[in-house]
């Protein structure tokens, strides 16, 4: 169960990292 959740979180983190990177870049530009 934990491994499944970890795998799901890892997949979400990959897309979240892209979103966070874009937000950080946007915030730095302000």
PyMOL Python script that loads the backbone (N, CA, C, O; Angstrom):
from pymol import cmd

cmd.read_pdbstr("""\
ATOM      1  N   UNK A   1       0.840  -1.196   0.000  1.00  0.00           N
ATOM      2  CA  UNK A   1       0.000   0.000   0.000  1.00  0.00           C
ATOM      3  C   UNK A   1       0.879   1.251   0.000  1.00  0.00           C
ATOM      4  O   UNK A   1       0.660   2.181  -0.776  1.00  0.00           O
ATOM      5  N   UNK A   2       1.877   1.254   0.887  1.00  0.00           N
ATOM      6  CA  UNK A   2       2.751   2.431   0.979  1.00  0.00           C
ATOM      7  C   UNK A   2       3.508   2.651  -0.326  1.00  0.00           C
ATOM      8  O   UNK A   2       3.699   3.785  -0.768  1.00  0.00           O
ATOM      9  N   UNK A   3       3.939   1.539  -0.939  1.00  0.00           N
ATOM     10  CA  UNK A   3       4.691   1.652  -2.190  1.00  0.00           C
ATOM     11  C   UNK A   3       3.810   2.240  -3.286  1.00  0.00           C
ATOM     12  O   UNK A   3       4.272   3.038  -4.101  1.00  0.00           O
ATOM     13  N   UNK A   4       2.549   1.845  -3.301  1.00  0.00           N
ATOM     14  CA  UNK A   4       1.617   2.362  -4.312  1.00  0.00           C
ATOM     15  C   UNK A   4       1.431   3.861  -4.121  1.00  0.00           C
ATOM     16  O   UNK A   4       1.459   4.631  -5.082  1.00  0.00           O
ATOM     17  N   UNK A   5       1.242   4.265  -2.869  1.00  0.00           N
ATOM     18  CA  UNK A   5       1.062   5.689  -2.570  1.00  0.00           C
ATOM     19  C   UNK A   5       2.326   6.462  -2.938  1.00  0.00           C
ATOM     20  O   UNK A   5       2.253   7.546  -3.515  1.00  0.00           O
ATOM     21  N   UNK A   6       3.484   5.894  -2.599  1.00  0.00           N
ATOM     22  CA  UNK A   6       4.757   6.553  -2.908  1.00  0.00           C
ATOM     23  C   UNK A   6       4.912   6.722  -4.417  1.00  0.00           C
ATOM     24  O   UNK A   6       5.330   7.779  -4.890  1.00  0.00           O
ATOM     25  N   UNK A   7       4.576   5.682  -5.165  1.00  0.00           N
ATOM     26  CA  UNK A   7       4.668   5.753  -6.617  1.00  0.00           C
ATOM     27  C   UNK A   7       3.726   6.804  -7.173  1.00  0.00           C
ATOM     28  O   UNK A   7       4.082   7.532  -8.099  1.00  0.00           O
ATOM     29  N   UNK A   8       2.528   6.888  -6.615  1.00  0.00           N
ATOM     30  CA  UNK A   8       1.549   7.873  -7.072  1.00  0.00           C
ATOM     31  C   UNK A   8       2.039   9.275  -6.764  1.00  0.00           C
ATOM     32  O   UNK A   8       1.915  10.182  -7.588  1.00  0.00           O
ATOM     33  N   UNK A   9       2.605   9.450  -5.559  1.00  0.00           N
ATOM     34  CA  UNK A   9       3.121  10.760  -5.154  1.00  0.00           C
ATOM     35  C   UNK A   9       4.302  11.147  -6.044  1.00  0.00           C
ATOM     36  O   UNK A   9       4.447  12.312  -6.416  1.00  0.00           O
ATOM     37  N   UNK A  10       5.146  10.165  -6.385  1.00  0.00           N
ATOM     38  CA  UNK A  10       6.286  10.449  -7.255  1.00  0.00           C
ATOM     39  C   UNK A  10       5.802  10.962  -8.609  1.00  0.00           C
ATOM     40  O   UNK A  10       6.365  11.914  -9.150  1.00  0.00           O
ATOM     41  N   UNK A  11       4.766  10.340  -9.154  1.00  0.00           N
ATOM     42  CA  UNK A  11       4.231  10.785 -10.438  1.00  0.00           C
ATOM     43  C   UNK A  11       3.668  12.192 -10.312  1.00  0.00           C
ATOM     44  O   UNK A  11       3.862  13.030 -11.193  1.00  0.00           O
ATOM     45  N   UNK A  12       2.966  12.448  -9.207  1.00  0.00           N
ATOM     46  CA  UNK A  12       2.405  13.784  -8.990  1.00  0.00           C
ATOM     47  C   UNK A  12       3.522  14.800  -8.802  1.00  0.00           C
ATOM     48  O   UNK A  12       3.435  15.925  -9.294  1.00  0.00           O
ATOM     49  N   UNK A  13       4.583  14.397  -8.082  1.00  0.00           N
ATOM     50  CA  UNK A  13       5.691  15.313  -7.824  1.00  0.00           C
ATOM     51  C   UNK A  13       6.358  15.744  -9.125  1.00  0.00           C
ATOM     52  O   UNK A  13       6.786  16.891  -9.251  1.00  0.00           O
ATOM     53  N   UNK A  14       6.450  14.834 -10.091  1.00  0.00           N
ATOM     54  CA  UNK A  14       7.089  15.184 -11.360  1.00  0.00           C
ATOM     55  C   UNK A  14       6.341  16.335 -12.023  1.00  0.00           C
ATOM     56  O   UNK A  14       6.961  17.285 -12.500  1.00  0.00           O
ATOM     57  N   UNK A  15       5.022  16.256 -12.055  1.00  0.00           N
ATOM     58  CA  UNK A  15       4.244  17.333 -12.661  1.00  0.00           C
ATOM     59  C   UNK A  15       4.231  18.555 -11.755  1.00  0.00           C
ATOM     60  O   UNK A  15       4.215  19.691 -12.229  1.00  0.00           O
ATOM     61  N   UNK A  16       4.238  18.313 -10.435  1.00  0.00           N
ATOM     62  CA  UNK A  16       4.252  19.426  -9.486  1.00  0.00           C
ATOM     63  C   UNK A  16       5.561  20.190  -9.580  1.00  0.00           C
ATOM     64  O   UNK A  16       5.570  21.416  -9.470  1.00  0.00           O
ATOM     65  N   UNK A  17       6.672  19.480  -9.782  1.00  0.00           N
ATOM     66  CA  UNK A  17       7.976  20.144  -9.902  1.00  0.00           C
ATOM     67  C   UNK A  17       7.965  21.104 -11.082  1.00  0.00           C
ATOM     68  O   UNK A  17       8.510  22.204 -10.992  1.00  0.00           O
ATOM     69  N   UNK A  18       7.352  20.701 -12.179  1.00  0.00           N
ATOM     70  CA  UNK A  18       7.275  21.571 -13.350  1.00  0.00           C
ATOM     71  C   UNK A  18       6.442  22.802 -13.021  1.00  0.00           C
ATOM     72  O   UNK A  18       6.806  23.920 -13.387  1.00  0.00           O
ATOM     73  N   UNK A  19       5.319  22.597 -12.326  1.00  0.00           N
ATOM     74  CA  UNK A  19       4.460  23.719 -11.950  1.00  0.00           C
ATOM     75  C   UNK A  19       5.155  24.633 -10.956  1.00  0.00           C
ATOM     76  O   UNK A  19       5.093  25.857 -11.079  1.00  0.00           O
ATOM     77  N   UNK A  20       5.825  24.032  -9.961  1.00  0.00           N
ATOM     78  CA  UNK A  20       6.541  24.819  -8.953  1.00  0.00           C
ATOM     79  C   UNK A  20       7.670  25.604  -9.617  1.00  0.00           C
ATOM     80  O   UNK A  20       7.901  26.766  -9.280  1.00  0.00           O
ATOM     81  N   UNK A  21       8.364  24.982 -10.547  1.00  0.00           N
ATOM     82  CA  UNK A  21       9.447  25.663 -11.259  1.00  0.00           C
ATOM     83  C   UNK A  21       8.918  26.872 -12.005  1.00  0.00           C
ATOM     84  O   UNK A  21       9.543  27.932 -12.001  1.00  0.00           O
ATOM     85  N   UNK A  22       7.762  26.717 -12.649  1.00  0.00           N
ATOM     86  CA  UNK A  22       7.161  27.829 -13.383  1.00  0.00           C
ATOM     87  C   UNK A  22       6.736  28.929 -12.418  1.00  0.00           C
ATOM     88  O   UNK A  22       6.920  30.113 -12.703  1.00  0.00           O
ATOM     89  N   UNK A  23       6.163  28.538 -11.269  1.00  0.00           N
ATOM     90  CA  UNK A  23       5.736  29.530 -10.277  1.00  0.00           C
ATOM     91  C   UNK A  23       6.933  30.273  -9.710  1.00  0.00           C
ATOM     92  O   UNK A  23       6.885  31.491  -9.537  1.00  0.00           O
ATOM     93  N   UNK A  24       8.018  29.539  -9.417  1.00  0.00           N
ATOM     94  CA  UNK A  24       9.224  30.185  -8.883  1.00  0.00           C
ATOM     95  C   UNK A  24       9.800  31.151  -9.907  1.00  0.00           C
ATOM     96  O   UNK A  24      10.202  32.262  -9.562  1.00  0.00           O
ATOM     97  N   UNK A  25       9.840  30.732 -11.157  1.00  0.00           N
ATOM     98  CA  UNK A  25      10.357  31.600 -12.218  1.00  0.00           C
ATOM     99  C   UNK A  25       9.504  32.855 -12.329  1.00  0.00           C
ATOM    100  O   UNK A  25      10.026  33.959 -12.485  1.00  0.00           O
ATOM    101  N   UNK A  26       8.196  32.680 -12.249  1.00  0.00           N
ATOM    102  CA  UNK A  26       7.269  33.814 -12.316  1.00  0.00           C
ATOM    103  C   UNK A  26       7.469  34.732 -11.121  1.00  0.00           C
ATOM    104  O   UNK A  26       7.501  35.954 -11.268  1.00  0.00           O
ATOM    105  N   UNK A  27       7.604  34.139  -9.926  1.00  0.00           N
ATOM    106  CA  UNK A  27       7.785  34.926  -8.705  1.00  0.00           C
ATOM    107  C   UNK A  27       9.103  35.703  -8.762  1.00  0.00           C
ATOM    108  O   UNK A  27       9.160  36.859  -8.344  1.00  0.00           O
ATOM    109  N   UNK A  28      10.156  35.075  -9.275  1.00  0.00           N
ATOM    110  CA  UNK A  28      11.456  35.747  -9.370  1.00  0.00           C
ATOM    111  C   UNK A  28      11.373  36.934 -10.324  1.00  0.00           C
ATOM    112  O   UNK A  28      12.069  37.934 -10.147  1.00  0.00           O
ATOM    113  N   UNK A  29      10.516  36.814 -11.335  1.00  0.00           N
ATOM    114  CA  UNK A  29      10.397  37.873 -12.341  1.00  0.00           C
ATOM    115  C   UNK A  29       9.589  39.063 -11.848  1.00  0.00           C
ATOM    116  O   UNK A  29       9.602  40.123 -12.473  1.00  0.00           O
ATOM    117  N   UNK A  30       8.879  38.896 -10.721  1.00  0.00           N
ATOM    118  CA  UNK A  30       8.049  40.000 -10.221  1.00  0.00           C
ATOM    119  C   UNK A  30       8.902  41.071  -9.569  1.00  0.00           C
ATOM    120  O   UNK A  30       8.374  42.076  -9.092  1.00  0.00           O
TER     121      UNK A  30
END
""", "prot")
cmd.dss("prot")
cmd.show_as("cartoon", "prot")
cmd.util.cbc("prot")
cmd.orient("prot")
